[in-house]
């Protein structure tokens, strides 16, 4: 048995409370381990100190597991009667049996030693206030990300002199096209018909840029987008249409025109706001916006975006009051935190307590591109943007040597990072204003729909970037921020593309299996790049997802469709000859 591959810690996402009655426990082993048992019970069942009676618990086999590239993760849900749990593991590899405790592997001989001290694992108590509770409504959400300046121009009277004529081609980094809040309001019926139930807006506050990530005033809607009343009307009308709204909060850094920064530039160390930032040299050359020299901290090395000190109690209080204002006065449903891994943990903890006290089901979403378990323990973010899923899908198509087994391992890895309640509200996406568009990355329309099929059949809430429903083109920033071609959409040019997106969204909403965390993987030995998995709902309904990345036509099982094709929920590239190269088929069992 490969002892070095066995690991478990009674913390983070390896032992945690799912709710007030259920405890989730998992252990990692090598593939050579064929059976795993959990031996568990109440820590005090043999008395406070144990005495002459040795502690023993009940034994239950763990049958649920996920395969990753090097290890297997076994998981079980138990219900400790008194909310406490003491436990260890029994592992089998063929005829070999060992036991795993907090201090390592015990052989049978060590278990039989008289007077030995068992260093069992402990979960002290399932304290209700420590349980990670995520907003249930997010599990049903289908998101649509909007970059306001490029979505829709609804009020031409807001257009300043630098607004360019609306065009649906490549754009410049500094271009302004006049998209606004009234334009978004006018397209709510379009979004509702598409099936969208949530809008994620990139920043809408006063700023000197088109992207608004260099905020000037966090309380004032940018005049090019409208005003406070316009936004309140947008939130109200969205809610009437069954659509939630989350806003982008840029608290890691601000813009050069932010009043506290301007005060520092004027008064230097005499400014009351000097400690709102991380300034290491003063004075400095204000014309030099490159911060490689360390004169002050900024977002990346962009000196136009000085980094805010979210350790400063006054900064914490400012942004806490700001968010409470957004929630109480504007009625927003969630906040997405830009550069969410750089603001302080203490700030996020205090902010969460304040917001959840006012709106318990508010959705707090962090922009983090990597493993984010440190922010997802139930006292900071509810979720993060699931870029690891997007990156894993991308790499499968880039690397033709990856097989369906590799695909399984990567998907399982993405869903083994966090607690189950977090997985249910992950913000799953395939592109955004920070990446090239999905259409450019996938190269073919078949692969485009294959990745969307995965997006809409995975646990978590799926998000599409505006224009994805029409196969919009665009490379990296700023090309991924082209204007939405409303005239062509209304003329019916994209009717087929929109129809495909509507089918995916409807499938997601109507089939609980799509949202389930239960996956069964099927592998065709002769077709190593034919991805086939089954999603299983809590009620037992099953849907099959087949992605043909083999480069040749393949035949699907006869159960893929009845005589009228009524079992098919979604298909692209599927016909009488079978599932074509880059084709996808989702069908009910």
RODO-2510 file (C-alpha; in nm, 4 decimals, decimal comma):
residues 589
     n   res          X          Y          Z
     1     x     0,0000     0,0000     0,0000
     2     x     0,1285     0,3463    -0,0911
     3     x     0,1299     0,5058     0,2525
     4     x     0,2619     0,8343     0,1157
     5     x    -0,0573     0,8905    -0,0835
     6     x    -0,2840     0,8565     0,2201
     7     x    -0,3861     1,1874     0,3750
     8     x    -0,6603     1,3446     0,5819
     9     x    -0,6916     1,6489     0,8064
    10     x    -0,9943     1,7136     1,0239
    11     x    -1,0244     2,0663     0,8935
    12     x    -1,0955     2,2722     0,5802
    13     x    -1,2906     2,0648     0,3272
    14     x    -1,1900     1,7188     0,4570
    15     x    -1,4170     1,7191     0,7622
    16     x    -1,6917     1,9790     0,7909
    17     x    -2,0581     2,0255     0,8767
    18     x    -2,2913     2,0239     0,5785
    19     x    -2,5699     2,1478     0,8048
    20     x    -2,6684     2,1126     1,1696
    21     x    -2,7063     1,7327     1,1523
    22     x    -2,4719     1,6032     0,8805
    23     x    -2,0937     1,5801     0,8842
    24     x    -1,8961     1,5291     0,5617
    25     x    -1,5672     1,3363     0,5895
    26     x    -1,3220     1,2500     0,3119
    27     x    -0,9803     1,0836     0,2818
    28     x    -0,7259     1,0637     0,0008
    29     x    -0,5555     0,7388    -0,0966
    30     x    -0,3739     0,5849    -0,3884
    31     x    -0,5583     0,3730    -0,6437
    32     x    -0,4212     0,0628    -0,4723
    33     x    -0,6661     0,1094    -0,1863
    34     x    -0,9774    -0,0870    -0,2764
    35     x    -1,1952    -0,0528     0,0341
    36     x    -1,2235     0,2143     0,3023
    37     x    -1,4153     0,2071     0,6296
    38     x    -1,4851     0,4921     0,8691
    39     x    -1,4747     0,3961     1,2363
    40     x    -1,6523     0,6723     1,4281
    41     x    -1,8540     0,7583     1,7354
    42     x    -1,9006     1,0073     2,0143
    43     x    -1,5693     1,1098     2,1806
    44     x    -1,7192     1,0596     2,5274
    45     x    -1,8950     0,7273     2,4767
    46     x    -1,6341     0,5594     2,7025
    47     x    -1,6255     0,8417     2,9555
    48     x    -1,4364     1,1666     2,9748
    49     x    -1,0909     1,0084     3,0065
    50     x    -1,1700     0,6633     2,8750
    51     x    -1,0879     0,4764     3,1962
    52     x    -1,0588     0,0998     3,1766
    53     x    -1,3093     0,0830     2,8911
    54     x    -1,1486     0,1440     2,5538
    55     x    -1,3270     0,3756     2,3116
    56     x    -1,4809     0,2104     2,0091
    57     x    -1,7166     0,3360     1,7435
    58     x    -1,9341     0,1919     1,4738
    59     x    -1,7794     0,0963     1,1409
    60     x    -1,9281     0,2035     0,8086
    61     x    -1,7908     0,1415     0,4602
    62     x    -1,7217     0,4431     0,2395
    63     x    -1,8441     0,3660    -0,1111
    64     x    -1,8464     0,7110    -0,2738
    65     x    -1,5219     0,8253    -0,4347
    66     x    -1,3743     1,0492    -0,7029
    67     x    -1,0699     0,9676    -0,9128
    68     x    -0,8064     1,2373    -0,9606
    69     x    -0,4847     1,2037    -1,1599
    70     x    -0,2789     1,0513    -0,8759
    71     x    -0,5184     0,9885    -0,5896
    72     x    -0,8703     0,8778    -0,5090
    73     x    -1,0886     1,0819    -0,2725
    74     x    -1,3329     0,8787    -0,0651
    75     x    -1,6248     1,0647     0,0954
    76     x    -1,9031     0,9826     0,3378
    77     x    -2,1804     1,1730     0,5151
    78     x    -2,2572     1,0767     0,8754
    79     x    -2,4976     1,2070     1,1399
    80     x    -2,3300     1,2312     1,4832
    81     x    -2,6040     1,1936     1,7445
    82     x    -2,4529     1,4518     1,9754
    83     x    -2,2916     1,6743     1,7066
    84     x    -1,9420     1,5499     1,8068
    85     x    -1,7291     1,2968     1,6252
    86     x    -1,4159     1,0958     1,6992
    87     x    -1,2938     0,8757     1,4166
    88     x    -1,0223     0,6890     1,2280
    89     x    -1,0068     0,4943     0,9011
    90     x    -0,9600     0,1287     0,8109
    91     x    -0,7989     0,0818     0,4678
    92     x    -0,7751    -0,2300     0,2532
    93     x    -0,5515    -0,3085    -0,0420
    94     x    -0,6220    -0,6661    -0,1428
    95     x    -0,5549    -0,8669     0,1738
    96     x    -0,3494    -0,5913     0,3357
    97     x    -0,5277    -0,3948     0,6058
    98     x    -0,4019    -0,0850     0,7872
    99     x    -0,5553     0,1863     1,0020
   100     x    -0,5116     0,5601     0,9564
   101     x    -0,5014     0,7958     1,2545
   102     x    -0,4024     1,1568     1,3061
   103     x    -0,0404     1,0532     1,3664
   104     x    -0,0221     0,8253     1,0647
   105     x    -0,0629     0,4621     0,9548
   106     x    -0,1122     0,1881     1,2127
   107     x    -0,0459    -0,1722     1,1191
   108     x    -0,2491    -0,4584     1,2641
   109     x     0,0382    -0,5285     1,5024
   110     x     0,0413    -0,1725     1,6351
   111     x    -0,3371    -0,1809     1,6837
   112     x    -0,2942    -0,4880     1,9057
   113     x    -0,0240    -0,3366     2,1310
   114     x    -0,1455    -0,3112     2,4927
   115     x    -0,1471     0,0401     2,6374
   116     x    -0,1121     0,2168     2,3008
   117     x    -0,2480     0,5711     2,2646
   118     x    -0,4817     0,6146     1,9687
   119     x    -0,4498     0,9603     1,8208
   120     x    -0,7908     0,9668     1,6567
   121     x    -0,9272     1,2467     1,4443
   122     x    -1,1770     1,4802     1,6109
   123     x    -1,4564     1,7095     1,5038
   124     x    -1,5261     1,8767     1,8405
   125     x    -1,8781     2,0080     1,7859
   126     x    -2,1059     2,1112     1,4995
   127     x    -2,1552     2,4686     1,6127
   128     x    -2,4421     2,6263     1,4133
   129     x    -2,2629     2,9603     1,3831
   130     x    -1,9616     2,7900     1,2224
   131     x    -2,1540     2,6073     0,9486
   132     x    -2,0926     2,7310     0,5964
   133     x    -2,4367     2,8432     0,4775
   134     x    -2,4681     2,9523     0,1139
   135     x    -2,7682     3,1249    -0,0511
   136     x    -2,9996     2,8573    -0,1914
   137     x    -3,1398     3,0741    -0,4712
   138     x    -2,7997     3,0829    -0,6401
   139     x    -2,8212     2,7071    -0,7032
   140     x    -3,1000     2,7790    -0,9535
   141     x    -2,9425     3,0876    -1,1113
   142     x    -2,8391     3,1272    -1,4755
   143     x    -2,6128     3,4323    -1,4981
   144     x    -2,5490     3,6819    -1,7751
   145     x    -2,2450     3,9100    -1,7474
   146     x    -2,2813     4,2608    -1,8898
   147     x    -2,0058     4,5101    -1,9681
   148     x    -2,2343     4,8182    -1,9652
   149     x    -2,0583     5,0452    -2,2152
   150     x    -2,0871     4,7812    -2,4891
   151     x    -2,4263     4,6215    -2,4199
   152     x    -2,6946     4,8682    -2,5263
   153     x    -2,7286     5,2469    -2,5660
   154     x    -3,0731     5,3333    -2,4325
   155     x    -3,0373     5,7057    -2,3630
   156     x    -2,8411     5,9009    -2,6223
   157     x    -2,8764     6,2192    -2,4144
   158     x    -2,6067     6,0790    -2,1839
   159     x    -2,3560     6,0546    -2,4664
   160     x    -2,0560     6,2812    -2,4154
   161     x    -1,8442     6,4166    -2,6966
   162     x    -1,6098     6,1187    -2,6995
   163     x    -1,8789     5,8559    -2,7640
   164     x    -1,8136     5,6648    -3,0860
   165     x    -2,0811     5,5379    -3,3249
   166     x    -2,2070     5,1917    -3,2228
   167     x    -2,0247     4,9208    -3,4154
   168     x    -1,9937     4,5467    -3,3825
   169     x    -1,6280     4,5108    -3,4750
   170     x    -1,2940     4,5352    -3,3008
   171     x    -1,2734     4,8179    -3,0478
   172     x    -0,9927     5,0265    -2,9074
   173     x    -0,8779     5,0080    -2,5474
   174     x    -0,9985     5,3610    -2,4668
   175     x    -1,3105     5,3674    -2,6857
   176     x    -1,6456     5,4678    -2,5366
   177     x    -1,9677     5,3586    -2,7114
   178     x    -2,2446     5,4803    -2,4858
   179     x    -2,3986     5,1673    -2,3407
   180     x    -2,5986     5,2568    -2,0283
   181     x    -2,8404     5,1391    -1,7608
   182     x    -3,1491     5,2355    -1,9574
   183     x    -3,0234     5,0188    -2,2401
   184     x    -3,0005     4,7238    -2,0003
   185     x    -3,3522     4,7971    -1,8723
   186     x    -3,4808     4,7899    -2,2272
   187     x    -3,3306     4,4457    -2,2857
   188     x    -3,4713     4,2782    -1,9748
   189     x    -3,7513     4,1141    -2,1811
   190     x    -3,4844     3,9732    -2,4143
   191     x    -3,2891     3,8305    -2,1201
   192     x    -3,6002     3,6865    -1,9585
   193     x    -3,6993     3,5148    -2,2834
   194     x    -3,3478     3,3755    -2,3114
   195     x    -3,3951     3,2204    -1,9673
   196     x    -3,1582     3,4396    -1,7657
   197     x    -3,2288     3,4711    -1,3930
   198     x    -2,9252     3,6728    -1,2815
   199     x    -2,7242     3,9671    -1,4152
   200     x    -2,3646     4,0340    -1,3153
   201     x    -2,2743     4,3952    -1,3936
   202     x    -1,9123     4,5051    -1,4218
   203     x    -1,8527     4,8390    -1,2394
   204     x    -2,1027     5,1201    -1,2919
   205     x    -1,9561     5,3877    -1,0640
   206     x    -1,7989     5,7187    -1,1567
   207     x    -1,4666     5,6646    -1,3279
   208     x    -1,2465     5,8141    -1,5977
   209     x    -1,2241     5,4872    -1,7966
   210     x    -1,4695     5,2813    -2,0033
   211     x    -1,4233     4,9736    -1,7838
   212     x    -1,4772     5,1607    -1,4515
   213     x    -1,2304     4,9522    -1,2494
   214     x    -1,0553     5,2755    -1,1459
   215     x    -1,3325     5,4170    -0,9294
   216     x    -1,3595     5,7900    -0,8618
   217     x    -1,6748     5,7878    -0,6467
   218     x    -1,8245     5,4673    -0,5035
   219     x    -2,1549     5,6351    -0,4170
   220     x    -2,2217     5,7893    -0,7579
   221     x    -2,3344     5,6082    -1,0723
   222     x    -2,1182     5,7112    -1,3665
   223     x    -2,2959     5,9904    -1,5533
   224     x    -2,2440     5,8078    -1,8829
   225     x    -2,4534     5,5190    -1,7486
   226     x    -2,7307     5,7171    -1,5786
   227     x    -2,7960     5,7977    -1,2146
   228     x    -2,9040     5,6394    -0,8893
   229     x    -3,2742     5,6452    -0,9771
   230     x    -3,2020     5,4752    -1,3091
   231     x    -3,0210     5,1951    -1,1318
   232     x    -3,2955     5,1559    -0,8705
   233     x    -3,5432     5,1252    -1,1585
   234     x    -3,3222     4,8601    -1,3223
   235     x    -3,3088     4,6520    -1,0040
   236     x    -3,6849     4,6823    -0,9497
   237     x    -3,7720     4,5853    -1,3080
   238     x    -3,5209     4,3006    -1,3052
   239     x    -3,6771     4,1624    -0,9887
   240     x    -4,0218     4,1874    -1,1469
   241     x    -3,8855     3,9775    -1,4331
   242     x    -3,7426     3,7181    -1,1916
   243     x    -3,3829     3,8352    -1,2439
   244     x    -3,1325     3,8975    -0,9629
   245     x    -2,8642     4,1681    -0,9820
   246     x    -2,5068     4,1484    -0,8520
   247     x    -2,2686     4,4452    -0,8653
   248     x    -1,8939     4,4642    -0,9079
   249     x    -1,7110     4,6024    -0,6027
   250     x    -1,3570     4,7270    -0,6596
   251     x    -1,2199     4,7476    -0,3053
   252     x    -0,8645     4,6295    -0,3680
   253     x    -0,7757     4,9554    -0,5416
   254     x    -0,9291     5,2834    -0,6523
   255     x    -0,8742     5,5367    -0,9292
   256     x    -0,6383     5,8331    -0,9309
   257     x    -0,9368     6,0682    -0,9015
   258     x    -1,0729     5,9069    -0,5818
   259     x    -1,1052     6,1949    -0,3312
   260     x    -0,8942     6,0357    -0,0520
   261     x    -0,6083     5,9717    -0,2968
   262     x    -0,6340     6,3275    -0,4260
   263     x    -0,6144     6,4523    -0,0689
   264     x    -0,2951     6,2514    -0,0156
   265     x    -0,1454     6,3931    -0,3350
   266     x    -0,2207     6,7433    -0,2074
   267     x    -0,1249     6,7107     0,1608
   268     x     0,1181     6,4212     0,1647
   269     x     0,1818     6,2706     0,5079
   270     x    -0,0406     6,5387     0,6567
   271     x    -0,3471     6,3896     0,4901
   272     x    -0,6001     6,2095     0,7054
   273     x    -0,6119     5,9483     0,4274
   274     x    -0,2401     5,8759     0,4004
   275     x    -0,2842     5,5391     0,5755
   276     x    -0,5743     5,4461     0,3484
   277     x    -0,3039     5,3350     0,1036
   278     x     0,0315     5,1552     0,1049
   279     x     0,2713     5,4414     0,0345
   280     x     0,6388     5,3619     0,0875
   281     x     0,8051     5,6708    -0,0617
   282     x     0,6833     6,0282    -0,0490
   283     x     0,7057     6,2525    -0,2335
   284     x     0,7349     6,0727    -0,5689
   285     x     0,7087     6,1606    -0,9347
   286     x     0,3332     6,1767    -0,9963
   287     x     0,3854     6,1611    -1,3714
   288     x     0,5377     5,8140    -1,3400
   289     x     0,2603     5,5544    -1,3126
   290     x     0,4924     5,2538    -1,3081
   291     x     0,5107     5,1151    -0,9531
   292     x     0,7914     4,8645    -1,0093
   293     x     1,0079     5,0958    -0,7967
   294     x     0,7883     5,0303    -0,4947
   295     x     0,6925     5,3918    -0,4251
   296     x     0,3397     5,2719    -0,3458
   297     x     0,1418     4,9543    -0,3948
   298     x    -0,1090     4,9351    -0,6775
   299     x    -0,3120     4,6849    -0,8724
   300     x    -0,0390     4,4884    -1,0531
   301     x     0,2057     4,7690    -1,1441
   302     x    -0,0613     5,0107    -1,2689
   303     x    -0,0019     5,3269    -1,0696
   304     x    -0,3334     5,4716    -1,1880
   305     x    -0,4971     5,2186    -0,9524
   306     x    -0,3429     5,2703    -0,6044
   307     x    -0,4021     4,9816    -0,3656
   308     x    -0,6399     5,0444    -0,0754
   309     x    -0,5416     4,9427     0,2774
   310     x    -0,8280     4,7139     0,3805
   311     x    -0,6488     4,6560     0,7132
   312     x    -0,7225     5,0155     0,8143
   313     x    -1,0365     5,0305     1,0356
   314     x    -1,1460     5,3550     0,8669
   315     x    -1,1249     5,1956     0,5228
   316     x    -1,3159     4,8926     0,6497
   317     x    -1,5865     5,1175     0,7954
   318     x    -1,6102     5,3203     0,4734
   319     x    -1,6682     5,0175     0,2518
   320     x    -1,8926     4,8450     0,5047
   321     x    -2,1225     5,1479     0,5100
   322     x    -2,1044     5,1672     0,1329
   323     x    -2,2191     4,8070     0,0846
   324     x    -2,4968     4,8493     0,3394
   325     x    -2,6096     5,1544     0,1429
   326     x    -2,6191     4,9509    -0,1799
   327     x    -2,8224     4,6769    -0,0141
   328     x    -3,0667     4,8955     0,1799
   329     x    -3,1231     5,1668    -0,0807
   330     x    -3,0779     4,9828    -0,4085
   331     x    -3,1926     4,6312    -0,3230
   332     x    -2,9068     4,4463    -0,4901
   333     x    -2,8845     4,0675    -0,4504
   334     x    -2,5089     4,0168    -0,4455
   335     x    -2,1615     4,1643    -0,4720
   336     x    -1,8716     4,0431    -0,6819
   337     x    -1,5357     4,1449    -0,5314
   338     x    -1,2741     4,2407    -0,7879
   339     x    -0,9235     4,1064    -0,7162
   340     x    -1,0905     3,9253    -0,4293
   341     x    -0,7745     3,7477    -0,3125
   342     x    -0,5878     4,0671    -0,2224
   343     x    -0,8291     4,2405     0,0136
   344     x    -0,7703     4,1416     0,3749
   345     x    -0,9394     3,8403     0,5342
   346     x    -1,0288     4,0465     0,8417
   347     x    -1,2063     4,3013     0,6206
   348     x    -1,4085     4,0315     0,4448
   349     x    -1,5089     3,8670     0,7716
   350     x    -1,6407     4,1924     0,9171
   351     x    -1,8112     4,2901     0,5926
   352     x    -1,9851     3,9524     0,5669
   353     x    -2,1191     3,9762     0,9216
   354     x    -2,2644     4,3208     0,8519
   355     x    -2,4244     4,2300     0,5192
   356     x    -2,5658     3,8921     0,6221
   357     x    -2,7259     4,0554     0,9268
   358     x    -2,9227     4,2821     0,6927
   359     x    -2,9748     4,0435     0,4003
   360     x    -2,9010     3,6806     0,4969
   361     x    -2,9247     3,5461     0,1409
   362     x    -2,7009     3,8060    -0,0227
   363     x    -2,4493     3,6393    -0,2585
   364     x    -2,0847     3,7302    -0,1884
   365     x    -1,8651     3,6317    -0,4822
   366     x    -1,4876     3,6598    -0,4969
   367     x    -1,2831     3,7016    -0,8126
   368     x    -1,0130     3,4426    -0,7474
   369     x    -0,8569     3,2407    -1,0289
   370     x    -0,6997     2,9622    -0,8212
   371     x    -0,7703     2,7278    -0,5293
   372     x    -0,9692     2,9491    -0,2922
   373     x    -1,0432     2,7304     0,0097
   374     x    -0,8976     2,9936     0,2461
   375     x    -1,1782     3,2332     0,1513
   376     x    -1,4597     2,9762     0,1502
   377     x    -1,4900     2,8554     0,5082
   378     x    -1,8274     3,0210     0,5594
   379     x    -1,7080     3,3479     0,7116
   380     x    -1,5949     3,5362     0,3985
   381     x    -1,7176     3,4632     0,0436
   382     x    -2,0060     3,2365    -0,0483
   383     x    -1,8369     3,1451    -0,3754
   384     x    -1,5684     3,2305    -0,6275
   385     x    -1,5502     3,2520    -1,0040
   386     x    -1,4700     2,8971    -1,1115
   387     x    -1,1792     2,9700    -1,3446
   388     x    -1,0164     2,6305    -1,2705
   389     x    -1,3109     2,4667    -1,4507
   390     x    -1,2724     2,6976    -1,7506
   391     x    -0,8974     2,6363    -1,7646
   392     x    -0,9342     2,2585    -1,7349
   393     x    -1,1844     2,2479    -2,0222
   394     x    -0,9596     2,4649    -2,2343
   395     x    -0,6558     2,2438    -2,1763
   396     x    -0,8431     1,9262    -2,2701
   397     x    -0,9041     2,0665    -2,6177
   398     x    -0,5564     2,2152    -2,6497
   399     x    -0,3809     1,8909    -2,5553
   400     x    -0,4868     1,6155    -2,7970
   401     x    -0,3009     1,3629    -2,5798
   402     x    -0,5513     1,4029    -2,2972
   403     x    -0,8082     1,1247    -2,2782
   404     x    -1,1577     1,1073    -2,1351
   405     x    -0,9954     0,9686    -1,8188
   406     x    -0,7855     1,2848    -1,7913
   407     x    -1,1041     1,4859    -1,8465
   408     x    -1,2693     1,3023    -1,5568
   409     x    -0,9715     1,3641    -1,3296
   410     x    -0,9692     1,7372    -1,4007
   411     x    -1,3424     1,7858    -1,3493
   412     x    -1,3239     1,5868    -1,0263
   413     x    -1,0306     1,7978    -0,9102
   414     x    -1,2318     2,1165    -0,9625
   415     x    -1,5131     1,9758    -0,7503
   416     x    -1,2905     1,8403    -0,4741
   417     x    -1,1475     2,1791    -0,3807
   418     x    -1,4377     2,3025    -0,1693
   419     x    -1,7257     2,2037     0,0553
   420     x    -2,0374     2,0605    -0,1051
   421     x    -2,2454     2,3650    -0,0169
   422     x    -1,9897     2,5840    -0,1928
   423     x    -1,9896     2,3628    -0,5034
   424     x    -2,3633     2,4157    -0,5330
   425     x    -2,3199     2,7935    -0,5719
   426     x    -1,9916     2,8149    -0,7633
   427     x    -1,9927     3,0831    -1,0318
   428     x    -1,9107     2,8732    -1,3392
   429     x    -1,7973     3,0567    -1,6507
   430     x    -1,6154     2,9935    -1,9778
   431     x    -1,5206     3,3493    -2,0685
   432     x    -1,5508     3,7034    -1,9353
   433     x    -1,4328     4,0600    -1,9877
   434     x    -1,0899     3,9387    -1,8676
   435     x    -1,0435     3,6563    -2,1209
   436     x    -1,0697     3,5959    -2,4918
   437     x    -1,4176     3,4943    -2,5981
   438     x    -1,5151     3,1278    -2,5927
   439     x    -1,5748     3,1311    -2,9692
   440     x    -1,2126     3,2317    -3,0342
   441     x    -1,0724     2,9710    -2,7987
   442     x    -1,2768     2,6760    -2,9218
   443     x    -1,2137     2,7394    -3,2943
   444     x    -1,5136     2,5332    -3,4092
   445     x    -1,8802     2,5757    -3,3272
   446     x    -1,9004     2,2132    -3,2232
   447     x    -1,6362     2,2560    -2,9547
   448     x    -1,8066     2,5806    -2,8549
   449     x    -2,1275     2,3910    -2,7809
   450     x    -1,9398     2,1024    -2,6215
   451     x    -1,7965     2,3345    -2,3584
   452     x    -2,1322     2,5033    -2,3074
   453     x    -2,2862     2,1587    -2,2608
   454     x    -2,0413     2,0955    -1,9772
   455     x    -2,1125     2,4387    -1,8285
   456     x    -2,4865     2,3736    -1,8168
   457     x    -2,4577     2,0202    -1,6765
   458     x    -2,2203     2,0918    -1,3901
   459     x    -2,2929     2,1705    -1,0287
   460     x    -2,2885     2,5418    -0,9535
   461     x    -2,4522     2,8352    -1,1303
   462     x    -2,3584     2,8851    -1,4984
   463     x    -2,2754     3,2294    -1,6384
   464     x    -2,2580     3,3346    -2,0019
   465     x    -2,0842     3,6528    -2,1118
   466     x    -2,3013     3,8923    -2,3112
   467     x    -2,2952     3,7885    -2,6768
   468     x    -2,2078     3,4254    -2,6097
   469     x    -2,5622     3,3361    -2,7125
   470     x    -2,4864     3,4655    -3,0645
   471     x    -2,1384     3,3113    -3,0933
   472     x    -1,9813     3,6577    -3,0643
   473     x    -1,6175     3,6825    -3,1659
   474     x    -1,3387     3,8584    -2,9794
   475     x    -0,9822     3,8064    -2,8631
   476     x    -0,8223     3,9298    -2,5439
   477     x    -0,9014     4,2661    -2,3823
   478     x    -1,0141     4,4973    -2,5363
   479     x    -1,1347     4,2803    -2,8261
   480     x    -1,3513     4,0689    -2,5936
   481     x    -1,5554     4,3833    -2,5218
   482     x    -1,7152     4,4471    -2,8590
   483     x    -2,0555     4,6124    -2,8909
   484     x    -2,3681     4,3953    -2,8955
   485     x    -2,5156     4,3852    -3,2537
   486     x    -2,8781     4,4567    -3,1675
   487     x    -2,9841     4,5501    -3,5185
   488     x    -2,8656     4,2163    -3,6546
   489     x    -3,0203     4,0276    -3,3623
   490     x    -3,3572     4,1944    -3,4175
   491     x    -3,3306     4,1218    -3,7890
   492     x    -3,3123     3,7501    -3,7065
   493     x    -2,9544     3,6862    -3,8169
   494     x    -2,8699     3,5006    -3,4961
   495     x    -3,1979     3,3169    -3,4498
   496     x    -3,0402     2,9706    -3,4692
   497     x    -2,7623     3,0536    -3,2237
   498     x    -3,0051     3,2032    -2,9744
   499     x    -3,2290     2,8982    -3,0128
   500     x    -2,9402     2,6685    -2,9117
   501     x    -2,8726     2,8795    -2,6027
   502     x    -3,2396     2,8780    -2,5051
   503     x    -3,2419     2,4977    -2,5274
   504     x    -2,9376     2,4699    -2,3011
   505     x    -3,0843     2,7049    -2,0433
   506     x    -3,4247     2,5376    -2,0516
   507     x    -3,2606     2,1965    -2,0158
   508     x    -3,0727     2,3237    -1,7128
   509     x    -3,3854     2,4570    -1,5465
   510     x    -3,6084     2,1572    -1,6207
   511     x    -3,3696     1,8752    -1,5253
   512     x    -3,2487     1,8566    -1,1633
   513     x    -2,9744     1,6139    -1,2701
   514     x    -2,7944     1,9025    -1,4438
   515     x    -2,7446     2,0759    -1,1090
   516     x    -2,6545     1,7602    -0,9167
   517     x    -2,3080     1,6850    -0,7837
   518     x    -2,3416     1,3138    -0,8651
   519     x    -2,1477     1,2100    -1,1771
   520     x    -2,0856     0,8654    -1,3220
   521     x    -1,8061     0,8432    -1,5765
   522     x    -1,8167     0,6017    -1,8710
   523     x    -1,5049     0,5366    -2,0781
   524     x    -1,4845     0,3802    -2,4250
   525     x    -1,1521     0,1985    -2,4440
   526     x    -1,1383     0,2260    -2,8234
   527     x    -1,2269     0,5957    -2,8265
   528     x    -0,9993     0,7574    -2,5717
   529     x    -1,1255     1,1097    -2,6422
   530     x    -1,4944     1,0304    -2,6346
   531     x    -1,6180     1,1941    -2,3141
   532     x    -1,9295     1,0321    -2,1687
   533     x    -2,0698     1,1035    -1,8264
   534     x    -2,4036     1,0591    -1,6532
   535     x    -2,5547     1,3156    -1,4184
   536     x    -2,7829     1,1709    -1,1519
   537     x    -3,0373     1,3726    -0,9547
   538     x    -3,1328     1,3113    -0,5907
   539     x    -3,4583     1,1599    -0,7174
   540     x    -3,2662     0,9209    -0,9429
   541     x    -3,3288     1,0763    -1,2843
   542     x    -3,0322     1,0355    -1,5187
   543     x    -2,9066     1,2301    -1,8187
   544     x    -2,6152     1,1339    -2,0435
   545     x    -2,3679     1,3883    -2,1792
   546     x    -2,1527     1,2778    -2,4734
   547     x    -1,8762     1,4936    -2,6222
   548     x    -1,7057     1,3654    -2,9342
   549     x    -1,3472     1,4919    -2,9335
   550     x    -1,2155     1,1917    -3,1302
   551     x    -1,1978     1,3605    -3,4695
   552     x    -1,4250     1,1038    -3,6317
   553     x    -1,7921     1,0104    -3,6343
   554     x    -1,9052     0,7793    -3,3535
   555     x    -2,2216     0,5803    -3,2909
   556     x    -2,4232     0,6512    -2,9799
   557     x    -2,6038     0,3811    -2,7827
   558     x    -2,9547     0,3025    -2,9075
   559     x    -3,0994     0,4435    -2,5863
   560     x    -2,9793     0,7902    -2,6889
   561     x    -3,3170     0,8559    -2,8542
   562     x    -3,6473     0,6917    -2,9147
   563     x    -3,8188     0,6874    -3,2529
   564     x    -3,9090     1,0558    -3,2303
   565     x    -3,5884     1,1737    -3,0644
   566     x    -3,7875     1,2835    -2,7612
   567     x    -3,5188     1,1770    -2,5164
   568     x    -3,2658     1,4187    -2,6650
   569     x    -3,2388     1,7323    -2,4549
   570     x    -2,9705     1,9038    -2,6629
   571     x    -2,7589     1,8106    -2,9623
   572     x    -2,5179     1,9677    -3,2062
   573     x    -2,3554     1,7685    -3,4854
   574     x    -2,5780     1,4651    -3,4291
   575     x    -2,7607     1,2954    -3,7158
   576     x    -2,8437     0,9650    -3,8809
   577     x    -2,4756     0,8864    -3,9311
   578     x    -2,4105     0,9300    -3,5593
   579     x    -2,2314     1,1941    -3,3546
   580     x    -1,9926     1,3831    -3,5796
   581     x    -1,6476     1,5184    -3,4923
   582     x    -1,6827     1,7945    -3,2300
   583     x    -2,0458     1,6936    -3,1824
   584     x    -2,2343     1,6884    -2,8548
   585     x    -2,5472     1,5055    -2,7475
   586     x    -2,7315     1,5231    -2,4151
   587     x    -3,0106     1,2743    -2,3657
   588     x    -3,2311     1,1263    -2,0953
   589     x    -3,1882     0,7677    -1,9881
***
